[in-house]
Amino acid sequence: MTVGFNGTPQANSSSEANQIRHSSGQNVVPVYEGWFEDQDGNIQVTFGYLNRNYEEIIDIPIGSNNAIAPGPADQGQPTHFLLRREKSVFTVAVPKSGLDTEITWTLSHRGQTYTIPANLNPEFNIDALQQRGGEFDGNTPPVLTFPANGISSSGPTGSSLELDTVVTQPLTVAVKITDDGLPPPIEHDVFYSRFEQRSGVAVRPPVTQPALKVLWTKYRGPGVVSFSESEVAIADGTATTMVTFTRPGEYVLRAKAVENAGSFGLCCWTNGYVRVMVTP
């Protein structure tokens, strides 16, 4: 099936049928988010997905049913698909010697195949590394650093960390987060009557700081992954969680550093990936 650049399959039934909410039994559609130039001057194309189920999480192993082309089928895409829409979960670098190369992501599941191509037309250039216009023009994604190896990154391409553990033994994972101060703290504009001011009732609400958080999710792996906290608020610049795995194998966890857990658009957050080898 051909998919448009927004990742939405062409409608083959009535609009009423397309609005049915399915708890399970549906498939996953790849989504092309757009392209951007990273800090090193490389062109990165970024993809997300839409799991059309509201309750069923889907796993699609790397291979012919989950492949990036051209090149090796495995180029960092997820195999574990969470509910509904996930934006810019990974990027693929476009070779400088082949900027006209069309990179595609194919997902096949339940008898349906979707292939989404990347497009380097200017209209698909996104502000993944710096917000352009709007209320917080110039806002940049948080900087995520893994203290265990000192590697930092900003934006959807992200950096990675490799760890080892054993089945059922909790693994502590920490990240450090810094930000540029945007959006600024919110100072509440509250009007008080003279009576409230005289009586001492007038207490101005505290300044609300941006909600810097790290959202932890399973990205790949053969077993169940449990987090002590999957949404971790930043405390003194650091967010820590404990992870437990039910089966041996190779896993990837995704850490998404956000300025607000309800971020919209395609800026500003940062991906981080933790590769864990779990032994019996």
Backbone hydrogen bonds in HBPLUS format (Angstrom, degrees):
<---DONOR---> <-ACCEPTOR-->    atom                        ^
c    i                          cat <-CA-CA->   ^        H-A-AA   ^      H-
h    n   atom  resd res      DA  || num        DHA   H-A  angle D-A-AA Bond
n    s   type  num  typ     dist DA aas  dist angle  dist       angle   num
A0007-GLY N   A0004-GLY O   2.81 MM   3  5.32 156.9  1.87 120.4 124.0     1
A0018-ASN N   A0014-SER O   3.13 MM   4  6.47 151.4  2.22 147.4 155.7     2
A0019-GLN N   A0016-GLU O   3.25 MM   3  5.38 149.8  2.35 100.2 108.9     3
A0020-ILE N   A0017-ALA O   3.26 MM   3  5.64 168.0  2.28 113.9 116.0     4
A0054-TYR N   A0022-HIS O   2.87 MM  32  6.12 142.1  2.02 143.3 154.7     5
A0055-GLU N   A0023-SER O   2.90 MM  32  4.75 139.6  2.07 128.7 130.9     6
A0056-GLU N   A0023-SER O   3.08 MM  33  6.39 119.3  2.47 160.6 173.0     7
A0052-ARG N   A0027-ASN O   3.12 MM  25  5.94 164.1  2.15 162.7 164.6     8
A0029-VAL N   A0050-LEU O   2.91 MM  21  5.16 167.5  1.93 142.7 145.7     9
A0050-LEU N   A0029-VAL O   2.87 MM  21  5.16 151.8  1.95 149.5 158.6    10
A0031-VAL N   A0048-GLY O   2.93 MM  17  4.94 158.9  1.98 130.5 124.6    11
A0048-GLY N   A0031-VAL O   2.80 MM  17  4.94 161.1  1.83 144.8 151.4    12
A0033-GLU N   A0046-THR O   2.93 MM  13  5.62 157.5  1.98 147.2 152.9    13
A0046-THR N   A0034-GLY O   2.98 MM  12  5.83 166.1  2.00 174.4 177.8    14
A0035-TRP N   A0124-PHE O   2.89 MM  89  6.14 156.1  1.94 145.7 152.1    15
A0126-ILE N   A0035-TRP O   2.95 MM  91  5.94 159.1  2.00 154.8 161.3    16
A0036-PHE N   A0044-GLN O   2.95 MM   8  5.50 151.3  2.04 151.6 160.9    17
A0044-GLN N   A0036-PHE O   2.86 MM   8  5.50 175.2  1.86 173.0 174.4    18
A0038-ASP N   A0042-ASN O   2.83 MM   4  5.44 161.9  1.87 159.5 161.1    19
A0041-GLY N   A0038-ASP O   2.98 MM   3  5.33 164.8  2.01 116.3 119.5    20
A0094-VAL N   A0043-ILE O   2.85 MM  51  5.52 171.2  1.86 161.1 163.0    21
A0045-VAL N   A0092-VAL O   2.94 MM  47  5.38 171.4  1.94 151.9 152.2    22
A0092-VAL N   A0045-VAL O   2.81 MM  47  5.38 151.0  1.90 152.9 162.8    23
A0047-PHE N   A0090-PHE O   3.09 MM  43  5.91 157.6  2.14 157.9 164.6    24
A0089-VAL N   A0047-PHE O   2.90 MM  42  6.27 130.4  2.16 140.8 152.3    25
A0049-TYR N   A0086-GLU O   2.95 MM  37  5.54 156.9  2.01 153.9 161.0    26
A0086-GLU N   A0049-TYR O   3.02 MM  37  5.54 166.9  2.04 157.8 160.4    27
A0051-ASN N   A0084-ARG O   2.91 MM  33  4.44 174.8  1.91 123.2 122.4    28
A0058-ILE N   A0081-PHE O   3.16 MM  23  5.14 152.0  2.24 142.6 145.2    29
A0081-PHE N   A0058-ILE O   2.71 MM  23  5.14 174.7  1.72 171.1 170.8    30
A0060-ILE N   A0079-THR O   2.83 MM  19  5.02 151.8  1.91 139.8 149.1    31
A0063-GLY N   A0066-ASN O   3.27 MM   3  5.26 164.3  2.30 123.5 123.7    32
A0066-ASN N   A0063-GLY O   3.07 MM   3  5.26 157.0  2.12 108.4 115.6    33
A0108-SER N   A0065-ASN O   2.85 MM  43  4.58 156.2  1.91 132.6 132.9    34
A0067-ALA N   A0106-THR O   3.09 MM  39  5.37 151.1  2.17 143.2 151.7    35
A0106-THR N   A0067-ALA O   2.90 MM  39  5.37 168.1  1.92 159.2 163.1    36
A0068-ILE N   A0073-ALA O   3.00 MM   5  4.80 150.2  2.09 115.7 125.1    37
A0069-ALA N   A0104-THR O   3.03 MM  35  5.34 153.6  2.10 145.8 149.9    38
A0104-THR N   A0069-ALA O   2.83 MM  35  5.34 161.6  1.86 154.8 160.7    39
A0079-THR N   A0219-TYR O   3.20 MM 140  6.46 170.5  2.21 161.7 164.4    40
A0080-HIS N   A0219-TYR O   3.15 MM 139  5.28 142.7  2.30 148.7 141.3    41
A0098-GLY N   A0095-PRO O   2.92 MM   3  5.14 158.4  1.97 107.5 114.4    42
A0101-THR N   A0098-GLY O   2.87 MM   3  5.31 161.9  1.90 120.0 122.6    43
A0118-ALA N   A0103-ILE O   2.76 MM  15  5.44 148.8  1.85 162.9 173.7    44
A0105-TRP N   A0116-ILE O   3.04 MM  11  5.46 152.4  2.12 144.7 152.4    45
A0116-ILE N   A0105-TRP O   2.98 MM  11  5.46 164.5  2.01 147.8 149.9    46
A0107-LEU N   A0114-TYR O   2.90 MM   7  5.40 159.1  1.95 156.2 162.5    47
A0114-TYR N   A0107-LEU O   2.88 MM   7  5.40 163.9  1.91 152.5 157.3    48
A0109-HIS N   A0112-GLN O   2.90 MM   3  5.51 159.2  1.95 155.7 158.3    49
A0112-GLN N   A0109-HIS O   3.15 MM   3  5.51 163.8  2.17 113.5 118.6    50
A0124-PHE N   A0121-ASN O   2.93 MM   3  5.69 163.7  1.96 125.8 131.2    51
A0125-ASN N   A0122-PRO O   3.03 MM   3  5.28 166.0  2.05 116.1 117.3    52
A0131-GLN N   A0139-ASN O   2.80 MM   8  5.18 165.0  1.82 153.4 157.8    53
A0138-GLY N   A0131-GLN O   2.85 MM   7  5.08 167.0  1.86 140.6 143.6    54
A0139-ASN N   A0136-PHE O   3.06 MM   3  5.71 153.8  2.13 144.7 144.5    55
A0143-VAL N   A0178-THR O   2.79 MM  35  5.23 164.3  1.82 153.2 158.5    56
A0178-THR N   A0143-VAL O   3.09 MM  35  5.23 153.3  2.16 141.0 149.3    57
A0144-LEU N   A0153-SER O   2.92 MM   9  5.49 159.1  1.96 164.8 166.8    58
A0153-SER N   A0144-LEU O   2.95 MM   9  5.49 139.3  2.12 143.3 156.0    59
A0145-THR N   A0176-LYS O   2.87 MM  31  5.03 159.9  1.91 150.1 154.0    60
A0176-LYS N   A0145-THR O   2.80 MM  31  5.03 168.0  1.81 152.9 157.1    61
A0146-PHE N   A0151-ILE O   3.08 MM   5  5.71 159.0  2.13 152.0 154.6    62
A0149-ASN N   A0146-PHE O   3.15 MM   3  5.83 147.7  2.26 117.9 124.8    63
A0150-GLY N   A0146-PHE O   2.67 MM   4  5.43 138.9  1.83 160.8 174.1    64
A0271-ASN N   A0155-GLY O   3.14 MM 116  6.41 156.0  2.20 135.9 135.0    65
A0273-TYR N   A0159-SER O   2.93 MM 114  6.27 160.8  1.96 157.0 162.8    66
A0161-LEU N   A0273-TYR O   2.89 MM 112  6.40 141.4  2.04 152.0 163.1    67
A0275-ARG N   A0161-LEU O   2.71 MM 114  6.06 156.3  1.77 168.2 172.2    68
A0163-LEU N   A0275-ARG O   2.82 MM 112  6.22 159.2  1.86 161.9 167.4    69
A0277-MET N   A0163-LEU O   3.01 MM 114  6.49 159.6  2.06 151.3 153.1    70
A0165-THR N   A0277-MET O   3.12 MM 112  6.45 156.1  2.18 154.1 152.9    71
A0279-THR N   A0165-THR O   3.05 MM 114  6.50 160.7  2.09 144.2 147.3    72
A0169-GLN N   A0166-VAL O   3.20 MM   3  5.67 160.8  2.24 127.1 131.5    73
A0167-VAL N   A0279-THR O   2.92 MM 112  6.13 145.8  2.04 161.8 166.3    74
A0168-THR N   A0245-PHE O   3.03 MM  77  5.55 162.7  2.06 158.3 163.8    75
A0171-LEU N   A0243-VAL O   2.75 MM  72  5.01 156.8  1.80 140.9 148.9    76
A0243-VAL N   A0171-LEU O   2.75 MM  72  5.01 160.2  1.79 140.5 145.8    77
A0173-VAL N   A0241-THR O   2.90 MM  68  5.57 170.9  1.91 167.3 169.5    78
A0241-THR N   A0173-VAL O   3.00 MM  68  5.57 160.6  2.04 156.6 162.5    79
A0175-VAL N   A0239-ALA O   2.96 MM  64  5.47 154.8  2.03 151.6 159.9    80
A0239-ALA N   A0175-VAL O   2.86 MM  64  5.47 160.6  1.90 162.0 167.4    81
A0177-ILE N   A0237-GLY O   2.79 MM  60  5.34 158.8  1.84 145.8 152.9    82
A0186-ILE N   A0208-THR O   2.78 MM  22  4.96 161.1  1.81 147.5 149.0    83
A0208-THR N   A0186-ILE O   2.98 MM  22  4.96 158.9  2.03 145.3 144.9    84
A0197-GLN N   A0193-SER O   3.01 MM   4  6.33 156.2  2.07 149.8 156.7    85
A0198-ARG N   A0194-ARG O   2.88 MM   4  6.07 161.2  1.91 151.0 155.6    86
A0199-SER N   A0195-PHE O   2.84 MM   4  5.91 158.0  1.89 153.1 159.4    87
A0201-VAL N   A0196-GLU O   3.06 MM   5  4.91 123.6  2.39 144.6 152.1    88
A0202-ALA N   A0196-GLU O   3.14 MM   6  5.18 148.1  2.25 128.4 121.4    89
A0203-VAL N   A0201-VAL O   2.84 MM   2  5.91 108.0  2.37 118.6 102.9    90
A0212-LEU N   A0210-PRO O   2.95 MM   2  5.84 132.1  2.19 108.5  94.2    91
A0234-ILE N   A0212-LEU O   3.31 MM  22  5.94 157.6  2.36 146.5 142.4    92
A0213-LYS N   A0258-VAL O   3.01 MM  45  5.46 159.3  2.05 151.1 156.3    93
A0258-VAL N   A0213-LYS O   2.93 MM  45  5.46 160.9  1.96 151.1 157.6    94
A0214-VAL N   A0232-VAL O   2.88 MM  18  5.20 149.2  1.98 141.2 151.4    95
A0232-VAL N   A0214-VAL O   2.90 MM  18  5.20 169.4  1.91 154.5 153.8    96
A0215-LEU N   A0256-LYS O   2.88 MM  41  5.02 163.6  1.91 135.6 139.6    97
A0256-LYS N   A0215-LEU O   2.99 MM  41  5.02 159.3  2.03 134.2 141.0    98
A0216-TRP N   A0230-SER O   2.69 MM  14  4.79 164.8  1.71 147.8 152.9    99
A0217-THR N   A0254-ARG O   3.07 MM  37  5.36 150.7  2.15 148.2 156.4   100
A0254-ARG N   A0217-THR O   2.90 MM  37  5.36 170.7  1.91 157.0 160.2   101
A0219-TYR N   A0252-VAL O   2.85 MM  33  5.26 153.5  1.92 158.3 154.8   102
A0220-ARG N   A0252-VAL O   3.02 MM  32  4.84 147.5  2.12 140.5 137.1   103
A0252-VAL N   A0220-ARG O   3.20 MM  32  4.84 162.9  2.23 114.3 113.6   104
A0246-THR N   A0224-VAL O   3.17 MM  22  5.49 149.1  2.27 153.0 159.7   105
A0226-SER N   A0244-THR O   2.95 MM  18  5.18 164.5  1.98 151.4 156.2   106
A0244-THR N   A0226-SER O   2.88 MM  18  5.18 153.4  1.95 147.3 155.4   107
A0228-SER N   A0242-MET O   2.77 MM  14  5.16 149.8  1.86 149.7 158.5   108
A0235-ALA N   A0238-THR O   2.98 MM   3  5.37 178.3  1.98 147.3 146.8   109
A0238-THR N   A0235-ALA O   3.09 MM   3  5.37 166.6  2.11 111.9 116.1   110
A0249-GLY N   A0278-VAL O   2.88 MM  29  5.18 158.5  1.92 136.4 140.0   111
A0278-VAL N   A0249-GLY O   2.85 MM  29  5.18 173.8  1.86 159.2 158.9   112
A0251-TYR N   A0276-VAL O   2.89 MM  25  5.10 165.7  1.91 151.7 156.4   113
A0276-VAL N   A0251-TYR O   2.91 MM  25  5.10 156.5  1.96 131.0 138.9   114
A0253-LEU N   A0274-VAL O   2.81 MM  21  4.98 156.9  1.86 137.5 145.2   115
A0274-VAL N   A0253-LEU O   2.90 MM  21  4.98 158.9  1.95 138.2 145.2   116
A0255-ALA N   A0272-GLY O   2.71 MM  17  4.82 170.5  1.72 146.7 149.6   117
A0272-GLY N   A0255-ALA O   2.71 MM  17  4.82 124.3  2.02 143.0 156.3   118
A0257-ALA N   A0270-THR O   2.81 MM  13  5.09 156.9  1.87 157.1 158.1   119
A0270-THR N   A0257-ALA O   3.02 MM  13  5.09 153.5  2.09 139.1 147.5   120
A0263-SER N   A0260-ASN O   2.99 MM   3  5.36 128.4  2.26 137.2 130.4   121
